[in-house]
Amino acid sequence: MNMEEKFRIVRSVGEECIQEKELLNLLTKKPQPICYDGFEPSGIMHIAQGVMKTINVNKLTFAGCKVKIWITDWFCPIEQQNGWRFR
């Protein structure tokens, strides 16, 4: 896969990219950059959220990235103490 295709795939996943030049530089210098995806499971997760996460992780790994997923489930007990209700 050439660098332009790799850049296009990684860029399609990112919500924000402040400087595309920096992303291109990172992809050029690091053979397997680390990407992070984090979410807070507040209540029941919608199926579309799971499908989109799967698609995005597949795109990033296809482009040669290593993906780490952070689940901030420790927020749930805090929110329950503040009156949020989970089913």
mmCIF file of the C-alpha atoms, coordinates in Angstrom:
data_MODEL
# 
_entry.id   MODEL 
# 
loop_
_atom_site.group_PDB 
_atom_site.id 
_atom_site.type_symbol 
_atom_site.label_atom_id 
_atom_site.label_alt_id 
_atom_site.label_comp_id 
_atom_site.label_asym_id 
_atom_site.label_entity_id 
_atom_site.label_seq_id 
_atom_site.pdbx_PDB_ins_code 
_atom_site.Cartn_x 
_atom_site.Cartn_y 
_atom_site.Cartn_z 
_atom_site.occupancy 
_atom_site.B_iso_or_equiv 
_atom_site.pdbx_formal_charge 
_atom_site.auth_seq_id 
_atom_site.auth_comp_id 
_atom_site.auth_asym_id 
_atom_site.auth_atom_id 
_atom_site.pdbx_PDB_model_num 
ATOM 1  C CA . MET A 1 1  ? 0.000   0.000  0.000  1.00 0.00 ? 1  MET A CA 1 
ATOM 2  C CA . ASN A 1 2  ? 1.431   3.384  -0.920 1.00 0.00 ? 2  ASN A CA 1 
ATOM 3  C CA . MET A 1 3  ? 1.578   6.316  1.493  1.00 0.00 ? 3  MET A CA 1 
ATOM 4  C CA . GLU A 1 4  ? -1.245  8.269  -0.176 1.00 0.00 ? 4  GLU A CA 1 
ATOM 5  C CA . GLU A 1 5  ? -3.653  5.349  0.183  1.00 0.00 ? 5  GLU A CA 1 
ATOM 6  C CA . LYS A 1 6  ? -2.586  4.759  3.796  1.00 0.00 ? 6  LYS A CA 1 
ATOM 7  C CA . PHE A 1 7  ? -3.097  8.466  4.562  1.00 0.00 ? 7  PHE A CA 1 
ATOM 8  C CA . ARG A 1 8  ? -6.522  8.475  2.900  1.00 0.00 ? 8  ARG A CA 1 
ATOM 9  C CA . ILE A 1 9  ? -7.699  5.475  4.937  1.00 0.00 ? 9  ILE A CA 1 
ATOM 10 C CA . VAL A 1 10 ? -6.450  6.810  8.287  1.00 0.00 ? 10 VAL A CA 1 
ATOM 11 C CA . ARG A 1 11 ? -7.804  10.295 7.536  1.00 0.00 ? 11 ARG A CA 1 
ATOM 12 C CA . SER A 1 12 ? -11.250 8.860  6.748  1.00 0.00 ? 12 SER A CA 1 
ATOM 13 C CA . VAL A 1 13 ? -11.517 7.549  10.326 1.00 0.00 ? 13 VAL A CA 1 
ATOM 14 C CA . GLY A 1 14 ? -10.425 10.692 12.172 1.00 0.00 ? 14 GLY A CA 1 
ATOM 15 C CA . GLU A 1 15 ? -13.056 13.189 13.250 1.00 0.00 ? 15 GLU A CA 1 
ATOM 16 C CA . GLU A 1 16 ? -10.552 16.001 13.524 1.00 0.00 ? 16 GLU A CA 1 
ATOM 17 C CA . CYS A 1 17 ? -7.191  16.428 11.922 1.00 0.00 ? 17 CYS A CA 1 
ATOM 18 C CA . ILE A 1 18 ? -5.695  19.786 12.813 1.00 0.00 ? 18 ILE A CA 1 
ATOM 19 C CA . GLN A 1 19 ? -2.655  19.446 10.578 1.00 0.00 ? 19 GLN A CA 1 
ATOM 20 C CA . GLU A 1 20 ? -2.785  16.837 7.849  1.00 0.00 ? 20 GLU A CA 1 
ATOM 21 C CA . LYS A 1 21 ? 0.921   17.423 7.229  1.00 0.00 ? 21 LYS A CA 1 
ATOM 22 C CA . GLU A 1 22 ? 1.709   16.081 10.729 1.00 0.00 ? 22 GLU A CA 1 
ATOM 23 C CA . LEU A 1 23 ? -0.400  12.976 10.125 1.00 0.00 ? 23 LEU A CA 1 
ATOM 24 C CA . LEU A 1 24 ? 1.373   12.315 6.831  1.00 0.00 ? 24 LEU A CA 1 
ATOM 25 C CA . ASN A 1 25 ? 4.738   12.814 8.559  1.00 0.00 ? 25 ASN A CA 1 
ATOM 26 C CA . LEU A 1 26 ? 3.755   10.355 11.316 1.00 0.00 ? 26 LEU A CA 1 
ATOM 27 C CA . LEU A 1 27 ? 2.640   7.718  8.823  1.00 0.00 ? 27 LEU A CA 1 
ATOM 28 C CA . THR A 1 28 ? 5.873   8.154  6.876  1.00 0.00 ? 28 THR A CA 1 
ATOM 29 C CA . LYS A 1 29 ? 8.169   7.858  9.901  1.00 0.00 ? 29 LYS A CA 1 
ATOM 30 C CA . LYS A 1 30 ? 6.383   5.176  11.951 1.00 0.00 ? 30 LYS A CA 1 
ATOM 31 C CA . PRO A 1 31 ? 5.722   1.815  10.325 1.00 0.00 ? 31 PRO A CA 1 
ATOM 32 C CA . GLN A 1 32 ? 3.001   0.936  12.861 1.00 0.00 ? 32 GLN A CA 1 
ATOM 33 C CA . PRO A 1 33 ? 1.614   4.043  14.585 1.00 0.00 ? 33 PRO A CA 1 
ATOM 34 C CA . ILE A 1 34 ? -0.601  3.569  17.634 1.00 0.00 ? 34 ILE A CA 1 
ATOM 35 C CA . CYS A 1 35 ? -4.179  4.823  17.375 1.00 0.00 ? 35 CYS A CA 1 
ATOM 36 C CA . TYR A 1 36 ? -6.512  5.232  20.333 1.00 0.00 ? 36 TYR A CA 1 
ATOM 37 C CA . ASP A 1 37 ? -10.276 4.978  20.406 1.00 0.00 ? 37 ASP A CA 1 
ATOM 38 C CA . GLY A 1 38 ? -12.112 5.614  23.638 1.00 0.00 ? 38 GLY A CA 1 
ATOM 39 C CA . PHE A 1 39 ? -15.726 5.639  24.653 1.00 0.00 ? 39 PHE A CA 1 
ATOM 40 C CA . GLU A 1 40 ? -17.885 5.716  27.749 1.00 0.00 ? 40 GLU A CA 1 
ATOM 41 C CA . PRO A 1 41 ? -20.546 3.000  27.889 1.00 0.00 ? 41 PRO A CA 1 
ATOM 42 C CA . SER A 1 42 ? -23.343 5.028  29.473 1.00 0.00 ? 42 SER A CA 1 
ATOM 43 C CA . GLY A 1 43 ? -26.290 2.708  29.370 1.00 0.00 ? 43 GLY A CA 1 
ATOM 44 C CA . ILE A 1 44 ? -26.950 0.247  26.599 1.00 0.00 ? 44 ILE A CA 1 
ATOM 45 C CA . MET A 1 45 ? -24.685 0.514  23.562 1.00 0.00 ? 45 MET A CA 1 
ATOM 46 C CA . HIS A 1 46 ? -26.505 0.920  20.251 1.00 0.00 ? 46 HIS A CA 1 
ATOM 47 C CA . ILE A 1 47 ? -25.672 -1.682 17.603 1.00 0.00 ? 47 ILE A CA 1 
ATOM 48 C CA . ALA A 1 48 ? -24.593 1.043  15.159 1.00 0.00 ? 48 ALA A CA 1 
ATOM 49 C CA . GLN A 1 49 ? -21.929 2.218  17.592 1.00 0.00 ? 49 GLN A CA 1 
ATOM 50 C CA . GLY A 1 50 ? -20.464 -1.286 17.735 1.00 0.00 ? 50 GLY A CA 1 
ATOM 51 C CA . VAL A 1 51 ? -20.595 -1.673 13.957 1.00 0.00 ? 51 VAL A CA 1 
ATOM 52 C CA . MET A 1 52 ? -18.894 1.696  13.380 1.00 0.00 ? 52 MET A CA 1 
ATOM 53 C CA . LYS A 1 53 ? -16.156 0.879  15.904 1.00 0.00 ? 53 LYS A CA 1 
ATOM 54 C CA . THR A 1 54 ? -15.520 -2.406 14.101 1.00 0.00 ? 54 THR A CA 1 
ATOM 55 C CA . ILE A 1 55 ? -15.354 -0.720 10.697 1.00 0.00 ? 55 ILE A CA 1 
ATOM 56 C CA . ASN A 1 56 ? -12.984 1.994  11.951 1.00 0.00 ? 56 ASN A CA 1 
ATOM 57 C CA . VAL A 1 57 ? -10.661 -0.463 13.729 1.00 0.00 ? 57 VAL A CA 1 
ATOM 58 C CA . ASN A 1 58 ? -10.562 -2.635 10.598 1.00 0.00 ? 58 ASN A CA 1 
ATOM 59 C CA . LYS A 1 59 ? -9.643  0.380  8.452  1.00 0.00 ? 59 LYS A CA 1 
ATOM 60 C CA . LEU A 1 60 ? -6.850  1.418  10.819 1.00 0.00 ? 60 LEU A CA 1 
ATOM 61 C CA . THR A 1 61 ? -5.365  -2.072 11.100 1.00 0.00 ? 61 THR A CA 1 
ATOM 62 C CA . PHE A 1 62 ? -5.556  -2.476 7.322  1.00 0.00 ? 62 PHE A CA 1 
ATOM 63 C CA . ALA A 1 63 ? -3.527  0.740  7.020  1.00 0.00 ? 63 ALA A CA 1 
ATOM 64 C CA . GLY A 1 64 ? -0.888  -0.754 9.346  1.00 0.00 ? 64 GLY A CA 1 
ATOM 65 C CA . CYS A 1 65 ? -1.840  0.926  12.609 1.00 0.00 ? 65 CYS A CA 1 
ATOM 66 C CA . LYS A 1 66 ? -1.951  -0.668 16.031 1.00 0.00 ? 66 LYS A CA 1 
ATOM 67 C CA . VAL A 1 67 ? -5.243  0.165  17.755 1.00 0.00 ? 67 VAL A CA 1 
ATOM 68 C CA . LYS A 1 68 ? -5.841  0.506  21.490 1.00 0.00 ? 68 LYS A CA 1 
ATOM 69 C CA . ILE A 1 69 ? -9.417  0.812  22.728 1.00 0.00 ? 69 ILE A CA 1 
ATOM 70 C CA . TRP A 1 70 ? -10.058 2.571  26.013 1.00 0.00 ? 70 TRP A CA 1 
ATOM 71 C CA . ILE A 1 71 ? -13.372 1.877  27.719 1.00 0.00 ? 71 ILE A CA 1 
ATOM 72 C CA . THR A 1 72 ? -14.019 4.380  30.473 1.00 0.00 ? 72 THR A CA 1 
ATOM 73 C CA . ASP A 1 73 ? -16.386 2.168  32.392 1.00 0.00 ? 73 ASP A CA 1 
ATOM 74 C CA . TRP A 1 74 ? -15.270 3.597  35.731 1.00 0.00 ? 74 TRP A CA 1 
ATOM 75 C CA . PHE A 1 75 ? -17.452 6.636  35.006 1.00 0.00 ? 75 PHE A CA 1 
ATOM 76 C CA . CYS A 1 76 ? -20.623 4.531  35.277 1.00 0.00 ? 76 CYS A CA 1 
ATOM 77 C CA . PRO A 1 77 ? -20.579 4.132  39.096 1.00 0.00 ? 77 PRO A CA 1 
ATOM 78 C CA . ILE A 1 78 ? -19.861 7.863  39.478 1.00 0.00 ? 78 ILE A CA 1 
ATOM 79 C CA . GLU A 1 79 ? -22.805 8.763  37.254 1.00 0.00 ? 79 GLU A CA 1 
ATOM 80 C CA . GLN A 1 80 ? -25.055 6.328  39.118 1.00 0.00 ? 80 GLN A CA 1 
ATOM 81 C CA . GLN A 1 81 ? -24.227 8.142  42.352 1.00 0.00 ? 81 GLN A CA 1 
ATOM 82 C CA . ASN A 1 82 ? -25.295 11.383 40.694 1.00 0.00 ? 82 ASN A CA 1 
ATOM 83 C CA . GLY A 1 83 ? -28.740 10.109 39.776 1.00 0.00 ? 83 GLY A CA 1 
ATOM 84 C CA . TRP A 1 84 ? -28.242 8.633  36.307 1.00 0.00 ? 84 TRP A CA 1 
ATOM 85 C CA . ARG A 1 85 ? -30.219 5.474  35.678 1.00 0.00 ? 85 ARG A CA 1 
ATOM 86 C CA . PHE A 1 86 ? -28.890 2.605  33.610 1.00 0.00 ? 86 PHE A CA 1 
ATOM 87 C CA . ARG A 1 87 ? -30.930 -0.291 32.310 1.00 0.00 ? 87 ARG A CA 1 
# 
